[in-house]
C-alpha cells in the first residue's frame, strides 16, 4: 500500500510510519522536524516537510502526489486553558489551526488523489467524550474532528472511500510527557500503533483504545451534565 502520514516525526505518527515501513509498505512521512524526516528517509520513506496549518505549504507539498491507498491525518497539538477568566483566544486559535483547519487543508489536497477502496483516517481523541478541566481548546478541536470524520464517512461512502476516526486514550509520547496530571491506563506508542494498524486493516470506522478506559469515558459522557459536573468538581478539589 501507499500510505501518507502527517505528524510522522513524533509520537504515534512516527511509530506508525516506522511500523508500516517495516511491514513493506510505501510510506510518505510528513512533518516539520527536518532531522526526524531525515531519519524516516533513511528508513526508506518519502519525507515531506511542511506545516499542516499553512494552506500554501500543504497544497505545494501534497498537490503533486499520485494515488494513495491510506491517509492518516495525525498531525496535532495540545495546549490547556490554565486560567479560564483570562481566556487565551490565541491559544484556542493555535490549537484549532493545527488540529482542525490543518486537517481541512490536507483533505483539500489529498481527497482528489484517493480512489475507490482507499481510506482516510483522522486522529481524534477520547478526550471529547465528556468535558474535562482545562481542555476547552483541545477538547473542542477533537469534537470538531469527530464531527468532520463522521460527516465525511457519509459523503465519501458513495465514492467508495472509507473513513476512520481514531480516538486514543493516553499514549506515552513527547506530547503527553508534558502533562502534570495522572494519566490512567496510558499505553506505549508501539501498542497504539499495533492497534491502529490492525483496526485500519479491518476497515473499523471508530478506533478507540485502551478499551477499558475509553468505554468508561463514554459511559460517563452519557451522564446528565449536572451529574458529571459534580464528579469533575469533586476531583478538582482533591
C-alpha positions as MATLAB code, in Angstrom:
seq = 'XXXXXXXXXXXXXXXXXXXXXXXXXXXXXXXXXXXXXXXXXXXXXXXXXXXXXXXXXXXXXXXXXXXXXXXXXXXXXXXXXXXXXXXXXXXXXXXXXXXXXXXXXXXXXXXXXXXXXXXXXXXXXXXXXXXXXXXXXXXXXXXXXXXXXXXXXXXXXXXXXXXXXXXXXXXXXXXXXXXXXXXXXXXXXXXXXXXXXXXXXXXXXXXXXXXXXXXXXXXXXXXXXXXXXXXXXXXXXX';
ca = [
       0.000    0.000    0.000;
       0.951    3.615   -0.485;
       0.398    5.359    2.844;
       0.670    9.031    3.772;
       1.004   10.063    7.427;
       1.040   13.618    8.740;
       2.714   14.339   12.069;
       5.103   11.494   11.250;
       8.088   12.994   13.053;
       6.985   12.242   16.615;
       4.756   10.102   18.803;
       2.050    7.943   17.254;
       2.663    9.217   13.731;
       6.361    8.360   13.818;
       5.709    4.885   15.208;
       3.056    4.238   12.567;
       5.454    5.315    9.820;
       8.248    3.077   11.100;
       5.939    0.090   11.511;
       4.365    0.462    8.085;
       7.838    0.739    6.535;
       8.871   -2.397    8.412;
       5.800   -4.170    7.020;
       6.928   -3.366    3.475;
       4.547   -0.530    2.605;
       5.459    2.631    0.723;
       5.256    5.447    3.247;
       5.125    9.203    2.787;
       6.016   10.784    6.112;
       5.057   14.430    6.643;
       6.075   16.838    9.377;
       8.105   19.893   10.332;
      11.104   18.348   12.112;
      13.744   18.060    9.407;
      16.024   15.807   11.456;
      13.211   13.314   12.106;
      12.180   13.480    8.455;
      15.753   12.599    7.541;
      15.567    9.555    9.787;
      12.398    8.398    8.047;
      14.002    8.943    4.646;
      16.953    6.808    5.730;
      14.440    4.047    6.553;
      13.002    4.215    3.039;
      10.162    6.706    3.373;
       9.473    9.655    1.114;
       9.706   12.611    3.508;
       7.835   15.873    3.001;
       8.492   18.865    5.235;
       5.689   21.388    5.697;
       3.410   22.991    8.283;
      -0.025   21.356    8.073;
      -1.596   24.587    9.331;
      -0.309   26.558    6.350;
      -2.530   26.029    3.294;
       0.043   27.215    0.756;
       2.632   24.785    2.115;
       0.139   21.916    2.204;
      -1.046   22.402   -1.380;
       2.507   22.869   -2.665;
       3.772   19.755   -0.875;
       0.867   17.380   -1.455;
      -0.719   18.654   -4.657;
       1.507   16.623   -6.979;
       1.207   13.207   -5.350;
      -0.084   10.115   -7.137;
      -2.953    7.942   -5.910;
      -2.911    6.966   -2.228;
      -4.331    3.863   -0.551;
      -4.360    5.140    3.033;
      -4.066    8.632    4.509;
      -3.622    9.106    8.262;
      -4.087   12.740    9.279;
      -2.328   12.554   12.602;
      -0.645   15.956   12.990;
      -1.891   17.688   16.115;
      -1.073   19.681   19.202;
      -2.373   20.116   22.740;
      -2.470   23.231   24.924;
      -4.521   23.788   28.053;
      -6.508   26.773   29.326;
      -4.993   27.179   32.803;
      -6.726   30.440   33.737;
     -10.322   30.450   32.424;
     -11.111   34.022   33.481;
      -8.112   35.139   31.437;
      -9.187   33.030   28.485;
      -6.459   32.851   25.848;
      -8.126   33.236   22.470;
      -4.823   32.971   20.638;
      -4.177   29.609   22.297;
      -7.586   28.420   21.116;
      -6.781   29.639   17.600;
      -3.416   27.824   17.574;
      -4.962   24.527   18.616;
      -7.834   24.835   16.143;
      -5.469   25.815   13.350;
      -3.374   22.677   13.765;
      -5.985   20.141   14.847;
      -8.911   21.181   12.649;
      -8.045   23.702    9.947;
      -4.862   21.846    9.040;
      -6.875   18.660    8.585;
      -9.117   20.536    6.176;
      -6.149   21.743    4.140;
      -4.812   18.182    3.881;
      -8.206   16.829    2.857;
      -8.414   19.505    0.164;
      -5.077   18.396   -1.245;
      -5.431   14.630   -0.827;
      -9.024   13.547   -1.418;
      -8.745   14.103   -5.200;
      -5.900   11.545   -5.112;
      -7.943    8.836   -3.436;
      -9.947    6.262   -5.380;
     -12.461    3.536   -4.517;
     -11.101    1.163   -1.901;
      -8.881    3.749   -0.239;
      -9.277    5.027    3.313;
      -8.657    8.254    5.221;
      -8.165    8.238    8.996;
      -8.490   11.307   11.224;
      -6.801   11.497   14.622;
      -9.359   12.434   17.224;
      -9.260   11.726   20.951;
     -11.438   10.126   23.594;
     -10.997   13.433   25.475;
     -14.062   14.919   23.797;
     -16.310   12.166   25.168;
     -17.029   14.480   28.096;
     -15.976   17.941   29.356;
     -12.595   17.846   31.090;
     -10.971   20.616   33.136;
      -8.603   22.899   31.206;
      -9.387   21.099   27.921;
     -11.570   23.798   26.366;
      -9.306   24.208   23.336;
      -8.078   20.646   22.889;
     -11.453   19.027   23.557;
     -13.279   21.431   21.255;
     -10.797   20.745   18.460;
     -11.218   16.982   18.797;
     -15.008   17.307   18.931;
     -14.760   19.129   15.606;
     -12.562   16.371   14.192;
     -15.096   13.749   15.288;
     -17.966   15.557   13.557;
     -15.824   16.092   10.469;
     -14.901   12.405   10.285;
     -18.458   11.165   10.741;
     -19.812   13.586    8.139;
     -17.074   12.651    5.672;
     -17.952    8.988    6.201;
     -21.471    9.723    4.917;
     -20.413   11.826    1.963;
     -17.494    9.649    0.830;
     -19.324    6.318    1.082;
     -20.882    6.661   -2.405;
     -17.353    7.235   -3.731;
     -16.061    4.024   -2.149;
     -13.650    5.836    0.196;
     -13.648    4.655    3.814;
     -13.247    6.987    6.779;
     -11.911    6.035   10.201;
     -11.863    8.118   13.363;
      -9.043    7.265   15.781;
      -9.834    8.107   19.418;
      -6.960    7.071   21.686;
      -6.797    7.492   25.413;
      -3.431    8.368   26.917;
      -0.429    7.249   24.874;
       3.170    7.695   26.015;
       4.501   10.351   23.611;
       6.583   13.531   23.927;
       3.276   15.453   23.985;
       1.753   13.545   26.917;
       5.088   13.534   28.747;
       4.448   17.252   29.344;
       1.224   16.579   31.278;
       1.354   17.207   35.018;
      -1.690   15.099   35.929;
      -2.462   11.406   36.290;
      -2.960    9.528   33.004;
      -4.849    6.306   33.738;
      -4.141    3.243   31.582;
      -1.547    5.066   29.454;
      -0.272    2.745   26.725;
       3.067    2.632   24.953;
       3.264    4.098   21.471;
       4.154    0.706   19.999;
       0.882   -0.723   21.334;
      -1.049    2.245   19.972;
       0.482    1.687   16.542;
      -0.323   -2.024   16.622;
      -3.977   -1.407   17.455;
      -4.403    1.367   14.892;
      -2.802   -0.631   12.072;
      -4.809   -3.721   12.920;
      -8.118   -1.847   13.059;
      -7.461    0.186    9.908;
      -6.738   -3.029    8.027;
     -10.190   -4.259    9.095;
     -11.863   -1.036    7.982;
     -13.046   -0.149   11.504;
     -14.748    3.255   11.465;
     -14.117    4.221   15.109;
     -10.894    3.013   16.659;
     -10.689    3.648   20.392;
      -8.299    2.253   22.987;
      -7.477    1.134   25.613;
     -10.998   -0.232   25.674;
     -11.407   -0.241   29.470;
     -10.604    3.463   29.684;
     -12.411    4.641   26.562;
     -15.578    2.748   27.408;
     -15.573    4.264   30.887;
     -15.281    7.793   29.492;
     -18.060    7.119   27.011;
     -20.237    5.850   29.867;
     -19.506    8.925   31.974;
     -20.181   11.084   28.929;
     -23.719    9.724   28.869;
     -24.478   11.101   32.340;
     -26.600   14.255   32.723;
     -24.400   17.346   32.586;
     -25.044   18.274   36.226;
     -24.074   14.795   37.426;
     -20.762   14.880   35.561;
     -20.041   18.445   36.726;
     -20.385   17.355   40.346;
     -17.988   14.442   39.778;
     -15.458   16.625   37.964;
     -15.599   19.429   40.546;
     -15.062   16.962   43.401;
     -11.994   15.677   41.584;
     -10.584   19.195   41.235;
     -10.976   19.840   44.983;
      -8.864   16.848   45.971;
];
